[in-house]
Amino acid sequence: MSAFDPGEILPDELLERFRERAVVHDRENTFPDDDLADLKDAGYLAILVPSALGGRGLGLAEASLLQQRLATAAPATALAINMHLVWTGVAKVLADRGIDDLRFVQEGAVAGEVFAFGISEAGNDLVLFGSDTDAVPLPDGGYVFTGTKIFTSLAPVWTQLGLHGLDTTSPDGPRMVYAFVPRSDAITTKDDWDTLGMRGTQSRTTVIDGAVAAPDRVVRRVDPGPNPDPIVFGIFSVFELLLASVYTGIARRALDLAVETAHRRTSKKTGRTYAQDPDIRGRIADMALAYDALPPQIAALCRALDDLTPPDAKWFSYMSGVKHRAVTMAKDVVDEAVLVAGGSSYFTRSELSRLYRDVLAGLFHPSDPESARSTVASAWLGPVED
């Protein structure tokens, strides 16, 4: 069996177009519509959809490699499309395990629907385990949602919003409700995305005022709090692995730029390239030592998910841990690349200047450092006693 080649779907010339556009979208604070159009043409929205349904039929391991590659050219584009891929990835995780509840997501992705991820809420550190959004049941089995979601990537272009809310009125409540709602007048997207980095994602605030999820778009009702339900398992796993992939891709680009710079720059003192300078060599070696550990970790966890390997008791700590390691590694690698490049990287025209800002966004995604440490501590030490 031949090795998967991400360059067949994302060839070098396409990545160069993305890289050129990324400068503009970062500077002008605009969404990369042309990138999305190119990704649609490449079948990227359906890379995780089975070929029998018209998709590319890739596994999460292959999607991770593609996201790493895309992030080397346009981190904001990669992070934005990541949120669509989370839902198609969750659909795959469920379908692989005999649960067809998200078949409409797979079919929608093939048809060109763009799915956004409406989970994050201001001040809600429960994330998947609780919600400040009201979910009110309708007689026909549908739900009405009212609340505010933050960091909604793909804000200008999404067609379907996957979200959660809390049902406190049903006899079996409270229940967490996961559902999908179409774009409508009941949903307002604020034009409030003016950030330090990742500007092209346009991850704007979404105000939901009575948006209706049809009965066949209500996919799960589960107990609040930590839950073994497949929807929670799927979202947590795919979200963390694909996020880790994006930031690992940023680190790879920073490392490549550092290597290029070391070969290009010449020391006035010695007349030799910086690639021969022992301090620069040591710095780049440290960058590579940090980076090299992440792709195999991500690949192993993705493959375990693809191969239906039964999760052990530490699975959630593996997921939060690999995301945490990826974003902290990427930040450290970019920091070191800036030092290798020297003062030129301080100018906004430098790609490293943009990567320096973009990589900071990784610190804000779940699982944040505190949550990751808590998850890992519980996996090794058991829960905190009452």
SVG drawing of the C-alpha trace seen along z (x, -y; Angstrom):
<svg xmlns="http://www.w3.org/2000/svg" viewBox="-46 -46 82 48">
<polyline fill="none" stroke="black" stroke-width="0.4" points="0.0,0.0 1.5,-3.3 2.0,-6.1 -0.5,-8.9 0.8,-12.1 -0.9,-15.3 0.7,-17.1 -1.8,-15.4 -4.7,-17.3 -2.8,-20.4 0.0,-20.8 2.8,-23.3 1.4,-25.8 -1.9,-25.9 -0.1,-26.4 1.8,-29.3 -1.4,-31.0 -2.7,-30.5 0.5,-31.9 0.3,-35.0 -3.3,-35.6 -2.7,-35.1 -0.6,-38.3 -3.6,-40.3 -6.2,-38.7 -4.1,-39.3 -3.5,-42.9 -7.0,-43.7 -8.8,-41.5 -10.9,-39.7 -12.1,-36.2 -10.2,-34.1 -13.1,-33.4 -10.8,-32.5 -9.0,-29.9 -12.4,-28.4 -13.3,-28.2 -10.1,-26.4 -10.6,-24.0 -14.1,-23.3 -12.8,-22.6 -10.3,-20.2 -13.0,-18.3 -11.5,-19.3 -14.8,-19.9 -15.6,-16.2 -12.1,-14.6 -13.5,-12.7 -16.7,-11.6 -16.8,-8.0 -16.2,-7.6 -19.5,-5.8 -21.2,-9.1 -19.2,-11.1 -16.3,-12.2 -12.6,-11.5 -12.9,-8.7 -9.8,-9.7 -9.2,-8.8 -8.4,-11.3 -4.7,-10.4 -4.7,-11.6 -6.8,-14.7 -4.3,-15.6 -1.4,-15.5 -3.4,-17.7 -4.2,-20.2 -0.5,-20.4 0.4,-21.1 -2.3,-23.7 -1.2,-25.5 2.3,-25.9 0.9,-28.2 -2.2,-29.8 -2.7,-29.2 -6.0,-31.1 -7.4,-29.2 -6.4,-25.9 -7.9,-26.9 -11.2,-28.1 -11.7,-25.0 -10.7,-22.9 -14.1,-23.7 -16.0,-22.3 -13.7,-19.3 -14.5,-18.7 -18.1,-18.0 -17.4,-15.8 -14.8,-14.1 -17.3,-13.5 -19.7,-12.1 -17.0,-9.7 -16.2,-8.6 -19.9,-7.9 -20.5,-6.2 -17.5,-4.0 -19.0,-2.8 -22.4,-2.1 -24.1,-5.4 -25.6,-7.1 -26.9,-10.2 -24.7,-12.7 -25.3,-11.2 -26.8,-14.6 -23.5,-16.3 -21.6,-13.9 -24.1,-14.4 -24.2,-18.2 -20.4,-18.4 -20.4,-16.7 -23.1,-19.1 -21.1,-22.1 -22.6,-22.9 -20.2,-24.7 -20.6,-23.6 -19.5,-25.9 -18.7,-24.9 -20.9,-26.7 -19.8,-25.4 -17.6,-28.1 -19.4,-30.5 -17.9,-33.4 -17.0,-32.4 -18.2,-28.8 -15.2,-26.6 -17.5,-23.5 -17.3,-23.6 -18.9,-20.3 -20.2,-19.5 -22.5,-22.5 -24.0,-25.4 -25.4,-28.9 -27.5,-28.6 -31.2,-27.8 -32.6,-24.8 -36.4,-24.7 -38.2,-21.6 -40.9,-21.9 -43.9,-19.5 -42.6,-18.0 -39.2,-17.0 -37.3,-20.0 -35.7,-22.6 -35.5,-26.4 -32.0,-27.8 -31.3,-31.2 -27.8,-32.2 -24.5,-33.6 -21.5,-31.7 -18.0,-33.1 -15.1,-32.3 -17.4,-31.1 -14.9,-30.5 -16.1,-30.7 -18.6,-33.4 -19.2,-35.0 -19.7,-31.8 -21.1,-29.0 -24.5,-27.5 -25.1,-25.2 -24.2,-25.8 -23.6,-22.8 -24.3,-23.8 -25.2,-22.7 -27.6,-24.1 -29.2,-23.1 -32.8,-21.9 -34.0,-22.6 -37.7,-22.2 -38.2,-18.6 -39.4,-16.1 -36.0,-14.2 -34.0,-17.4 -31.6,-19.0 -30.2,-17.6 -27.5,-18.8 -28.9,-19.1 -26.6,-18.8 -28.2,-20.0 -27.8,-21.8 -29.5,-25.0 -29.4,-26.7 -28.5,-30.3 -31.6,-32.4 -32.8,-35.8 -32.8,-34.3 -29.0,-34.4 -26.9,-37.5 -23.2,-37.5 -21.4,-40.4 -18.6,-42.1 -16.3,-42.1 -13.3,-40.0 -10.3,-42.4 -7.6,-40.4 -3.9,-40.0 -3.6,-37.0 -5.6,-34.4 -7.5,-37.3 -8.6,-35.4 -10.7,-33.0 -13.2,-35.7 -14.3,-33.8 -17.0,-36.3 -19.5,-36.3 -22.8,-34.6 -26.0,-35.7 -28.8,-33.1 -32.3,-34.4 -34.9,-31.7 -33.1,-29.6 -35.0,-26.4 -33.4,-23.0 -35.8,-20.6 -36.4,-17.2 -34.1,-15.4 -31.3,-17.9 -31.4,-17.2 -28.7,-14.6 -28.2,-14.0 -29.7,-14.6 -27.2,-13.7 -26.7,-14.3 -24.7,-17.4 -21.2,-16.9 -18.5,-14.4 -20.2,-11.9 -19.2,-8.8 -21.7,-9.4 -20.2,-9.0 -21.0,-12.6 -18.8,-13.9 -16.1,-11.3 -16.1,-12.3 -16.1,-16.0 -13.4,-16.0 -11.2,-13.6 -11.5,-15.2 -11.3,-18.8 -8.1,-18.2 -6.3,-16.2 -7.1,-18.6 -6.2,-21.6 -2.9,-20.0 -2.4,-19.4 -2.8,-23.0 -0.4,-24.3 2.1,-21.6 1.9,-22.8 2.7,-26.4 5.8,-25.1 7.0,-23.2 6.8,-26.4 8.7,-28.4 11.4,-25.7 11.7,-25.6 12.0,-29.4 14.7,-29.3 16.6,-26.8 16.3,-28.8 17.5,-31.9 20.5,-30.1 21.6,-29.1 21.0,-32.5 22.5,-34.9 26.2,-35.3 28.1,-36.5 30.3,-39.6 32.5,-38.3 33.3,-34.9 32.3,-35.2 30.4,-31.9 26.7,-31.3 24.7,-31.2 24.2,-27.5 27.8,-27.1 27.4,-29.1 27.3,-26.8 24.8,-29.0 22.4,-29.0 22.9,-25.3 22.1,-24.6 19.0,-26.8 17.6,-25.1 18.5,-21.7 16.4,-22.5 13.5,-23.6 13.7,-20.3 13.9,-18.2 10.7,-19.8 8.9,-19.6 9.9,-16.1 8.0,-14.6 4.6,-15.9 3.8,-14.5 4.3,-10.9 2.1,-11.4 -0.7,-13.0 -0.5,-10.2 -0.6,-7.5 -3.7,-8.9 -5.4,-9.6 -4.7,-6.0 -6.1,-4.7 -9.3,-6.6 -9.5,-5.4 -8.8,-1.8 -11.6,-1.8 -9.1,-1.0 -11.1,-0.9 -10.2,-3.9 -8.5,-3.3 -9.1,-5.2 -6.5,-7.9 -7.9,-8.6 -9.2,-12.1 -5.8,-12.9 -4.1,-11.8 -6.3,-14.2 -5.9,-17.2 -2.3,-16.5 -1.4,-16.3 -3.2,-19.5 -1.4,-21.2 2.0,-20.0 1.4,-21.0 0.4,-24.6 3.2,-25.2 5.8,-23.5 4.6,-25.6 4.9,-28.9 8.4,-28.0 9.5,-27.0 8.2,-30.3 9.9,-32.2 13.2,-30.5 12.7,-31.1 12.3,-34.8 15.7,-34.8 17.3,-33.0 15.9,-35.4 16.9,-38.5 15.6,-42.0 14.0,-41.4 11.3,-39.3 10.2,-42.3 8.7,-44.0 5.1,-43.2 6.2,-42.3 8.0,-39.2 6.0,-35.9 7.5,-35.1 5.9,-38.2 2.5,-36.9 3.2,-33.4 4.4,-34.9 0.9,-36.4 -1.1,-33.5 0.5,-30.9 -0.7,-32.7 -4.3,-31.7 -3.5,-28.1 -3.4,-29.1 -7.1,-30.0 -8.6,-26.9 -9.9,-24.1 -8.2,-22.4 -6.4,-25.3 -3.3,-24.6 -5.3,-24.5 -7.9,-22.1 -5.3,-19.9 -3.4,-19.6 -6.6,-18.8 -7.6,-16.1 -4.2,-14.5 -4.0,-14.7 -7.3,-13.0 -6.2,-10.3 -3.1,-9.5 -4.2,-10.4 -8.0,-9.9 -10.6,-12.6 -10.2,-15.2 -12.0,-14.0 -15.0,-15.8"/>
</svg>
